[in-house]
Amino acid sequence: MALAAGGEPTRRVGETRPFSYAWLKGRARHLASQPYQDHEGEIPDSLKRLSWDDYQAIRFRQEHALWRNQPSAFQVQLFHLGLYFLTPVHIYEVAEGQATEVAYDPDYFAYEGEQPLGDLPEDLGFAGFRIHYHSNFALDLASFLGASYFRAVGADMQYGLSARGLAIDTGTGREEEFPRFSAFWLERPSADQQVLRVWALLDSPSTTGAYAFTIDPGRNLVMDVDAALYPRREITRVGIAPLTSMYQVGENSRRMDYDWRPEIHDSDGLAMLTGAGEWLWRPLRNPRQLAFSSFQDDSPRGFGLLQRDRAFDHYQDDGVFYDRRPSLWVEPAGAWGRGSVDLVEIPTVDETFDNIVAFWHPEQPLQAGREYLFSYRLHWGERAPVQPYELASVVATRTGLGGVVGRKREYFSWRFAVDFAGGPLRMLAKDADVVPEIQVSRGRVEITSARPLAAIEGYRAMFDLVPDESEDPIELRLVLTLNGEALTETWVYQYQPPPGDQRTLY
């Protein structure tokens, strides 16, 4: 096929128009005053009927990547519509402040599936795109695909959890609303440019939004995000900087441990640095029923879903490599005010379902007709960019039936063993009087201890929780102290007691 002007292996369509982030915010504000128009399913039926295998058989031809024939550190490949991706997304290239839409062409794609795609219109659009970098053009380092979902990799070049533009009514019992990025603008990088700029228009029945991304690859890939929201109606349950992950089974939550692999999860905990400077660590779970945790705060310094456990032998997965999954840290820019970091945990029976969501929830509802601005930085990689270096961190949480070995159990209790390492622990004298300070919202605590654990150059805290008869969740907090001074970050947990007839004593 003929190349577009400038040697680009993709065609452009329509008029070239001026573009800026200010224009995009004006566009989003205008759309918010109009009724929402849903374009889901406005694609040929042949694409809606594709099987998983047939959709996977649609492969973008690398020779048609954006900027392939340009002196650029970046290339972009496009995703085809079909299967779960039923709403056309418009993609524009921005050069010198002018935007032109990238035309759809079936020649961009190679198809090896069994089901015919049929004749596809020239204005079909795309499902999304993925970004490639000059260090290894064969692998992608970020992708935007489906609703407002996007994800990226760090130095391990391994995908895992995702981020979203916005979450609405997540974990409320009401039907969740999934805003979507309906259009993207990608700036053509100059020859010496090492960051990629992307803008997106967000749309949903409740709100519109304008987003600006600056993507900087590295050992930790960094994304600067600016979001401007224009609600169509009052939104009482909104999630800012939402993160979505998967947790099926791990050391502390073995409800779905039928698989031969000992652990299966993209993330193992929610980390938080509060506005007051307290470090919190909340291990994730696969609960019996939907679980919700809320951590009130004023202008948090950061939060994220992390994969702290990076030992291969803990997973034994040589196919998808859960030990290499990236962590994702959210660093707010400026003061976000009062609100909460909320965590939603949804029961799942296998690893194909993302069942963990964490986000910032502003205390005040978003009102129709107003503009709301949020800026933050996302860090994708092996470690969060900030660590509680002056404090020890939780490195493992294990749970099981409580009681004293060799003694007959007279009542039900649940054992918690929490391992801490790092910080000042390796410096302590052998006879240091380390105290496990434990708080529980209900029930009583017994058989408490905190002792050195040479294998990790840290400490292990242990205690049993004796729940009352209720099945309602119990909130727990634990921190190790010496002479009243905290040695560790604060471990927080939500325990859901089993029904009375399942409290087996063995």
N, C-alpha and C positions, 0 to 999 in steps of 0.2 A: 504494500500500500504506500501511497505517497506520504512523506513526512510533512508535518506542519512547518510553518515558518520558523527559522532558527534551528532546524534539524531535530525538533522534538518528535519522538516516536508515538505521540498521542495527538489526536486532533482537538481543536477547540471549536466551540459552537456558540452562536449568539453574539450579542454586542459586547464590546469591551467598555467597562464602566469604572469610574473612580471608586476606590475602596479605602476605608479606614476603620479603626475600631470605633471611633466616634459615630461614623455612619451606621455601623452594625448595631450599636446601642440604640440609635434612633430608630432603626428598623424594628428591633425587638420591642421597643416602647410602643411603636405604632401598632404592631401585631397584637399587643396585649389589649388594645382597645377594640379589637375585632373578635368575633366568635371564632372559637377553635375549629380548624378544619383537619379532620383525620384522613390521611392518605394511605393508611395501612391497606394492603391488599390490592393496590392499584397497579398490579403487574400481571402478566399473562398467567393463565391457569397452569400451564405446563411447569412454571417455576414453583408454584405453590405445591405441586404434587411430587416434587423431587424427594427421593429417599435420602437418608443421611449419606449413604455411599455415593449416590449420584451427585449430590451437592459437593462432596469432597473431591469428586472427579473433575470439577471445574477449576482449572489452574490458570492463573494469570501468567502470561508470557513475559519473561523478564526483559526481553528486548523492547517491550513497550512501556517500561517504567518511566515515570516522570523524571526528567533531568538526566536520563541515562547518557545522552549525548552532550551534556553540558559539563563544564568544569566545576562540579558540585560534590561536596562531601556527603550529600544525601541523595537517595532515590526513593520514590514512592510507588508501591504497587497497589492495585485496586481489588476490592472484593466484589464478587458477583452477587446479585440478588437471588433469593430462592430459599426454600426450606423454612427456617425460623426468621429470616430477614426479608420481610414482605413490604417494607415501606421504602420507596426510592429516596436516596440521599444525593443531593447535588454537590458536586465538588468543583471548586474554582481554583485557578492559579492566579496569584497576585504578583505582578512584576512592575516595579516603579510606580506603585500606588494605583495600578489599573488591574481590574479583575476580569477574567474570561473563563467561562465554564468549560470544563473538560468533557468532551463528547464521549458518549458510550459507543463502543464498536465491538461486535462479537469477535472480530479478529484479534482483540486484545487477549482473548482467552482460548486455552486449549481444553477440549472436553472429551473425556474418555468414558463417560457413563453410558448406561444401556438405554436410558429413557430419553427420547428426543426432546430438545428444547424448543423446537418450532421456530417460526419467524419472530424475531424480537425487534421491537421498535427502536428507532435511532435515539429517541429521547428517554430510554429506559431508566437511566441513572445507575447508581451503584449502591452497594450495601455499606461500604466503608473503605478504609485504606490501612496500609501498614507502611512503616518507615524503615528504611535500610540505611546503614552508615558505611562509610568507606573502609573502616577497619575490617569489615567482613560483609560484603554486599549479599552473600548467600543467605544470611540470617537476618530476620527482622528484629528490631529492638523496641518497637512500640506499635500498637495497633488500636484503631478506633472502629468498633464494630458492634452494632446492636444497641438500640435505645440511646442512652448516653454513656454506655460502657466504654472504657479504654484501659489498656494495661501496658506495662513496659518491663524491661529486664535490666539487671545490673551486669556485673562482670561475668557472672555464671551463664549468661545468655539463656536463662530458663524462665519461661512464663510461669505464673502462679495466680495470685489473687488479682482482682480488678479494682479499678476506681470507677466512679460515676460522676456525671455532672451534678446531679441532684437526686435526692430521694424524697418521696412524698407519701405519707401514711404508711411507712414501713413498720411492721410489728404492732399495729394498732388494733387488729381484728377487722378493720375495714379493708375493702379492696384496695391494694396498693396501686398507686399511679406511677407510671414509668415515663417521665419526660424523655424526649428523644432529641438528638442532634439532627436537624433536618437538612443542614447545609454546612459545608466546611470551606474555608478559604486557606490555601497553602501558599506561603510566600516562597517564590523561587530564590534559593540561596545564592549569594555571590560566591565567587571562586574561593575566597578565603574565609567564608562564614562557617563557624563551627557549631552554631545553634540553628534550630529550625523553628519558625514561627507559624502557628496555626490558629485560626479563629473559627468559632462555631456558633451557629444559631440554635438555641434550644427552644422547644415548643411542647406544650402539653395543655390539657383542658384547664389547668389551674394557673399556669404561668408561662411567660416567655423569658428568654435570657440571652445575653451575649457573653461569650467566653473567649478569652485570649490565652493561648498556651505558648510558652517559650521552652523548648525542649533541648536539653544540654546533655549529650551522652558522656558517660564516664564510668568509673568503677561503681559509683552510684549514679544512675541516671536521674537527673534533676528536672522537674517540670515546675516552672512558675505559672500559676493559674490566677487570672483575674476574672471574676464573675460579676455580672450585673443582672439582677433579677427584677422582673416587672410583673407582679401577680395580677391575674385576671379576677381573682376572688381572694378572700381571706384564707390563709393556709396556717392551720394550727400545728400540724405535725410535719415539719420540714427538716430534712437532713442535709447539712452543708458538708462538703468534702466527704461523701460517703465512700466507704471501702467495703468490698464484698469478697468473701473468702469461703473456704470449705474446711470442715472438721468432721471427720467420721469417727475416728478412734485414736486414742493416745494413752499416755501413761495414767492420766487421771480420769479418763472417761472411756470405759470399755464396753459400753452397752451394745455396740455393733462391732464386736471383735471376731466375727466369723471368718474373716479373711486370713490367708496364710501370712500376710505381712503384719508385723506387730503394731505399726502405726501408719495412719493414712490421714494426712492433713496438709493444707497449703500454709496454714498459720497455726501457731500453738498458743498465742496469747495476745491480749490487748494491753499495750503499754501506754501510760499517760504521764505527762509532766504538767502538773496543775499550775494555775496562775500563782499560787502561793509557794511553788517550788517543791511540792511533794511528788515523789516518784511512786506510781502505782503499777502493779502487775496483776492482771486478771487472766488466769488460764482459761482457755476456751473449752467448751463441752459440746457433746451431742446429746441434748436433753430428751427426756421422754415426751415432753410437750413443749410448745413454744415458750421460751424464757426471755425475759426482758430485764436488763440492768441499766440503771441511770446513775451517772456520777456528776453531781452538781458542781459547777465551777464558775469562776469569773475570769474571762480572758485566758484560756489555757495556753500554755507555751508549746504544747505539742501532744499528739497522740498517734497511735498507729497499730496496725495488725502485723505482728512480727513472727518470723519463723526462727526462734532462737536455737532450737535443737537441730544441728546440722551434721549429726553423726550418721553415716550411711547405714551402719549396722542396726540402728534403731528403727529403720524403715525397710531395709532389704529390698528396695524397689530399684531395679536396674532398667526400668522402662520409662517412667515419667520422673524419677529422681526427686522425690519430695524433699530430700536433704538439701537440694539446691534452690528451692523455691525462694523468691525474693521477699524481703520484708518491705513494708510501705509505711513511711512516716509522714505525717501531716504537720507542717510548721506554719501556723497562722502568721500573717503579716498584720501588725497592728493589733489593737484591742478589739476582740469580738464581743465583749460584754458578758452579761450573765446568761447562763444556759446550762447545758449538760452534754457530756459525752455519753451517747447511748449505745448499747450493745444489744443486738437481737440474735438469739440462737434458735434455730429451727431444727426440729428432728429430721434426720435423713437416714436412709437405709444403705446408701452407697455414695461413692466419691464423685458421681456425675452431677450432683446437685450442690450449688453454692448455698450454704445454709447459715452463713455468718455475715452480719452487716454491722458496721460501726460508723458513727457520724457525729457531727456537732449539731445539737438542737438548740436554737436560740430560745431564750425564755419567753420573749414576746412573739405573738403570731405575726406573720407577714401580711400586710394590709394591701388590698387592691388599690391600684392606681399610684403606688409609690415605687421608688427605686431603692434597691438594696444592693450594696457593694460588698463583696468578700474577696480577699486576696490571700493566697497561701502558696506554700512551696511543697511539692511532693518529692520525696526521696525514695527511689526504688533501688534495692540492693541487698547485699548480705546482712548489713548492719544498719541500724538507724544512725543518723549523723551525730546525735547526741546520746550519751550514755550516763547512767548514774555512777560516774567514776569514783566519787567519794563514798559511795555506798555499795554494799554487796547486792548482786542481782539474783533473782530466782532462776535457777537452772533446771529444776525439775519439780513437778508436783505429782505425788502418787497417792492413791486412796484405796481403801479396802475395809473389810470388817474389823471393828475394834475389839478390844478385850486383851486379856493377858494370856500369853501362850502357856498352856498346861493347866489353866484354870477353867472350870466350867462357866460358860457365859450365862448370866441370869437375866440379862436384858440386852436390847439392841443398841449398838453404838457404831460410829463410823470413824475410821482412822484416817488422819491426814499426815503425810510425811512430805515436808517442803525443804528442798535443798537450796542453800544460798552459797554463792562463791564470788570472789573478787572483793574490791573495796578494801576495807581494813582487816578482814577476817584472818588472813594469813599472818598478820602481824601480832595477833593476840597471844598473850601468855597462856600456857596450858591450863592454868587455874583461873582464867578470867571468868568472872561471874556473868555470863551471858544469859539474859532473861528473854524468854518468848512472851511478848505481850499480845494477848489474844482477846478479841472481842467477837461476840456472837449475838445476833438479834433475838434468838430464842434458844431454848435448851440449855444444857450445861456442858462444861468442858472438864475433862479429867485426863490423867496419865500424860501430863505435859513434860516435855524435855527439850533441851537444846544442847547438842554436843558436837565436838569437832568431827569432821569427816575428811580424813586424810586423802582419800581418793580424788577429791575435787579441790583440796586445799580450802575447804570452807566449813560450813556447819549444816547440820540437819536438825530441823525442828519437827517434833512429833506431838500430836495430841489426839484424843478421841472426843468426838462430839456425840452427846446423848440427846437425840431430838425428842420433842414432845410428841403427842399423838397426831398433830396436824401434818398434812402433806404439803403445806405452803412452803415456799422457798425460805431458807435461812441464810442470812448474809454473814460472812465471816471476814475478819481482818487479823493480820499477823505481822508483827515487826520484831526483829531482834534488837535488844538494847543492851548497853553496858553503862551502868551508873546513870541511867535515865537518858542516855544519848543514843539516838538511832544508829545502828550499824548497817542496816539493810533498807532497800526499798520496801514499800508496804505491799504485802501479798493480800489480795482481796479475792473472794470466791463466793459463789452462790450454790448452796447445796439444797437439792430437792429430796426430802426424805421419801422413801418408798411407802406404798400403802401398808397398812398394818399386817395384812396377811402375807406380805412379801419380805418381812423383816426376819429372815431366817437366821437362827443362831448357830446352826451347825454343831 
